[in-house]
Amino acid sequence: MSVRFEKETIKQSQIQAPPIPQQVDTVRHEIAHVSHSFGGQLTSGRVQSGYLAAYLQQLQSNPLRTKMLTSGVLAGLQEVLASWIAHDRSKHGHYFGSRVPKMAVYGAFISAPLGHFLIHVLQKLFSGRTSLKAKILQILISNLVVSPIQNTVYLASMAVIAGARTIHQVRATIKAGFMPVMKVSWITSPIALAFAQKFLPEPTWVPFFNVVGFVIGTYVNAHTKKKRLAALRRKHYGDDRRSTSGRTDDYPRGKEDYPRRDY
């Protein structure tokens, strides 16, 4: 009797268990539902009375000004956060150095207008085209045309902010940093753009890409600062001595290239 009972139990469990493909489809449906709900909540429902709705309203009525203010604030905050992560203190021993307002100016008056123009052209070029072919083509143009332009301008601006004063120094910075920055863009940009195409309405693309760019920019900036500090330690003090304050420019002039002596 027990053997027969066990066989019947096994048969019933096999009948009641849904097939694996059905379980996979259910999981995919749940993921898509959550993602669509997340995208929809950004612009509708309870959020309409919140800060995001007010920001999106300003983005619609004053797009360039809103983007300039947003990019300026994020660029300055990015510099402070990257300096804190890399332990890169100013000559006065704090993380709010002279590069913070310069980065804010870059974000507001260079990065934001350039991004506003390029994204506007990209969205206008593919307006109303929702096929898979159009989405893939949009990603390719973004990575092969838009990203190289933005990264070149970014590297040139960072060279000037870091102290470059000649065309040769700016070109050397672009040449050295272009491919590493492009590799990061080629990894993150398709994922971010595909997510925006699938789940986010176009008005929310700008704040979404601002957040993505802020995270990536902070990582790249902090990584660059760590490498520069390590190079300065090897040059001036050797590998065993650590110095995280009293930093010099990346392109020093005259006596600024030498460490300050206390005797």
Secondary structure, DSSP 8 states (H G I E B T S, - for coil): -HHHHHHHHHHHHHHHS--HHHHHHHHHHHHHHHHHHHHHHTTSGGGGGSHHHHHHHHHHHSHHHHHHHHHHHHHHHHHHHHHHHHT---TTSSS--THHHHHHHHIIIIIHHHHHHHHHHHHHHTTT--SHHHHHHHHHHIIIIIHHHHHHHHHHHHHHHHT--SHHHHHHHHHHHHHHHHHHHHHHHHHHHHHHHHH--GGGHHHHHHHHHHHHHHHHHHHHHHHHHHHHIIIII-TT----SS---SS--GGGGS-----
